[in-house]
Amino acid sequence: MLITLPDYRRIYSTIHSLLLADEVGSHEASFLLSVYGAQILKRHYGIAAQPVVGSAAYHLGLQAKVLAFGEYKNGRLESHNQQHHCWVEADGWLIDFMAPLFPVLVKRAGKDAKIDAWMMQKPMAKAKKTLGELRHQGDFYVLENDALASQKMSQLVNEKAHIQRGKLAVDWFVKAPKKMPSPLNVNYEGAQDAGKKKLIAYKSFLVSGAW
């Protein structure tokens, strides 16, 4: 693996704590987890990580089966602004920091399946070429959409709240086993919230295994 389970858990929990404090919707979570996660990997681990946008599908076991992100069209799983997913690619690995929330997404999809909040970290060489090849737990399929990624990054750089949150994530993070400083005292910089302060507690999220 590129990073350990404790590393993954700490990165996810740091970003998730910030997203919870700002009440960021789940429709934005995968993109922000990937962008901020890639920044943390670069700063603290020296890993050349890149957030990626596109369509994706993961086999989560016989109960949940395949969790897909995208729109089925013309026999393919395509991505667009309303239907897509985000992950991180680094040194030949896929790291999906959204994976601990898969149990929530499976439930929202109406599937009566119990799955665990696990880490998703896979060698890109093991990615399946088609959706039909997703037969076993842990199998995955991804298809990048560079145009959509550029569009979303352009939108992100114009939103001060996201920029500030990304900087907070990178500056707040410390590697395990060091203890995360908590609570984090935040002074808002955006025009609308200028002068406001918030205490953000670090909430360690249990990630007990890997897909």
C-alpha positions in Angstrom: 0.0 0.0 0.0 1.0 3.6 -0.6 -0.2 4.8 2.8 -1.1 2.8 5.9 -4.6 2.4 7.3 -3.8 4.8 10.2 -2.6 7.4 7.7 -5.8 7.0 5.7 -8.0 7.3 8.8 -6.2 10.4 10.0 -6.4 12.1 6.5 -10.1 11.2 6.2 -11.0 12.2 9.7 -9.2 15.6 9.4 -11.1 16.6 6.3 -14.4 15.0 7.4 -14.2 17.1 10.6 -13.9 20.3 8.6 -16.7 19.3 6.2 -19.0 18.5 9.2 -18.3 21.8 10.9 -19.2 23.7 7.7 -22.2 21.5 7.0 -21.0 20.6 3.5 -23.4 18.5 1.5 -22.6 15.0 0.5 -22.8 15.9 -3.2 -19.7 18.0 -2.7 -17.9 15.6 -0.3 -16.1 13.3 -2.8 -14.6 16.2 -4.7 -13.4 18.1 -1.6 -12.1 14.9 0.1 -10.0 14.2 -3.0 -8.7 17.8 -3.5 -7.8 18.3 0.2 -6.6 14.7 0.5 -4.2 15.2 -2.4 -2.9 18.4 -0.9 -2.2 16.6 2.4 -0.4 13.7 0.6 1.8 16.2 -1.2 2.7 18.4 1.8 3.1 15.7 4.6 4.1 12.6 2.6 5.9 14.0 -0.4 3.6 12.0 -2.7 2.7 13.4 -6.1 -1.0 13.0 -5.7 -3.7 14.3 -8.1 -7.5 14.6 -7.6 -9.3 12.9 -10.5 -13.0 13.4 -11.6 -15.0 10.9 -13.7 -17.3 7.9 -13.4 -16.5 5.0 -11.0 -18.0 1.7 -9.8 -17.0 -0.5 -6.9 -18.0 -4.0 -6.0 -18.8 -3.9 -2.3 -19.6 -7.5 -1.7 -22.5 -9.9 -2.4 -25.0 -7.9 -0.3 -24.4 -4.4 -1.7 -23.0 -5.6 -5.0 -21.9 -2.7 -7.2 -22.0 1.0 -6.1 -21.8 3.1 -9.2 -21.2 6.9 -9.7 -22.3 8.2 -13.0 -25.1 7.8 -15.5 -25.7 4.7 -17.6 -25.9 5.9 -21.2 -25.3 4.0 -24.4 -24.1 1.0 -22.5 -21.5 3.0 -20.6 -21.2 4.7 -17.3 -20.7 8.4 -18.1 -20.0 11.4 -15.9 -21.2 14.9 -16.0 -21.8 17.8 -13.6 -24.7 16.1 -11.8 -23.5 12.5 -11.9 -19.8 11.9 -11.2 -17.3 10.8 -8.6 -13.8 11.9 -7.4 -10.8 10.1 -6.2 -7.0 10.5 -5.9 -4.3 9.0 -8.1 -0.7 8.8 -6.9 2.3 6.7 -7.9 0.1 4.2 -9.7 -2.4 3.9 -6.9 -6.1 4.9 -6.5 -7.1 6.3 -3.1 -10.7 7.1 -2.6 -11.2 9.1 0.6 -15.0 8.9 0.1 -15.0 5.2 0.9 -15.8 5.5 4.6 -19.1 7.0 3.6 -20.1 4.2 1.3 -22.4 2.6 3.9 -24.4 5.8 3.9 -24.6 5.9 0.1 -25.6 2.2 -0.1 -28.4 2.9 2.3 -29.5 6.0 0.3 -29.6 3.8 -2.8 -32.3 1.7 -1.1 -30.1 -1.4 -0.7 -30.7 -3.4 2.5 -27.1 -4.3 3.0 -24.7 -3.9 5.9 -21.2 -2.9 4.8 -18.3 -1.6 6.9 -16.6 1.8 6.7 -13.4 0.7 5.1 -10.5 2.3 3.2 -10.4 2.2 -0.6 -6.8 2.0 -1.8 -6.0 0.0 -4.9 -3.2 -0.4 -7.5 -4.5 1.3 -10.7 -3.1 -1.7 -12.6 -6.0 -3.8 -11.1 -8.7 -1.5 -12.4 -11.2 -3.4 -14.5 -11.7 -2.4 -18.2 -15.5 -2.8 -18.2 -18.4 -2.8 -15.7 -19.1 -6.4 -16.6 -15.8 -7.4 -15.1 -16.8 -6.3 -11.6 -17.5 -9.8 -10.1 -15.7 -9.9 -6.7 -15.6 -7.7 -3.6 -13.0 -5.0 -4.1 -13.1 -5.0 -7.9 -13.3 -1.4 -9.3 -13.8 0.5 -12.5 -12.9 4.2 -13.2 -13.1 6.4 -16.2 -11.6 9.9 -16.0 -13.3 13.0 -17.4 -10.6 15.7 -17.7 -12.9 18.3 -19.0 -15.2 18.0 -16.0 -12.2 18.0 -13.7 -11.0 21.3 -15.2 -14.5 22.8 -14.8 -14.8 21.8 -11.2 -11.3 23.1 -10.3 -12.1 26.4 -12.0 -15.2 26.7 -9.9 -13.3 25.8 -6.7 -10.6 28.4 -7.0 -13.3 31.1 -7.1 -14.8 30.0 -3.8 -13.0 31.5 -0.8 -14.6 29.2 1.7 -13.2 26.1 -0.1 -9.8 27.6 -0.4 -9.6 28.5 3.3 -10.9 25.0 4.3 -8.2 23.4 2.1 -5.5 25.4 3.8 -6.9 24.6 7.2 -6.9 20.8 6.3 -3.2 20.9 5.3 -2.0 23.1 8.2 -4.1 21.3 10.9 -3.1 17.8 9.9 -0.3 15.9 11.8 0.8 12.4 11.1 -0.3 9.5 13.4 0.7 8.6 16.1 1.0 12.2 17.1 -2.2 13.6 18.6 -4.3 15.9 16.5 -4.7 19.4 18.1 -8.3 19.9 19.0 -10.3 22.0 18.9 -9.1 24.1 16.0 -9.8 27.9 16.3 -10.9 29.3 13.0 -11.1 32.9 12.0 -13.2 33.3 8.8 -11.8 35.3 6.0 -14.6 35.4 3.5 -16.5 38.7 3.0 -19.8 37.3 4.2 -18.4 35.7 7.3 -15.4 38.0 8.0 -14.8 38.3 11.7 -16.7 35.2 12.7 -14.9 32.5 14.7 -15.6 28.8 15.1 -14.1 26.0 17.2 -13.8 22.8 15.2 -13.3 19.6 17.0 -11.3 16.7 15.5 -13.5 13.7 15.3 -11.7 10.4 14.6 -13.7 8.3 12.3 -13.4 4.5 12.7 -12.0 3.0 9.5 -11.4 -0.6 10.5 -10.3 -2.4 7.3 -9.8 -2.1 3.5 -11.6 -3.2 0.4 
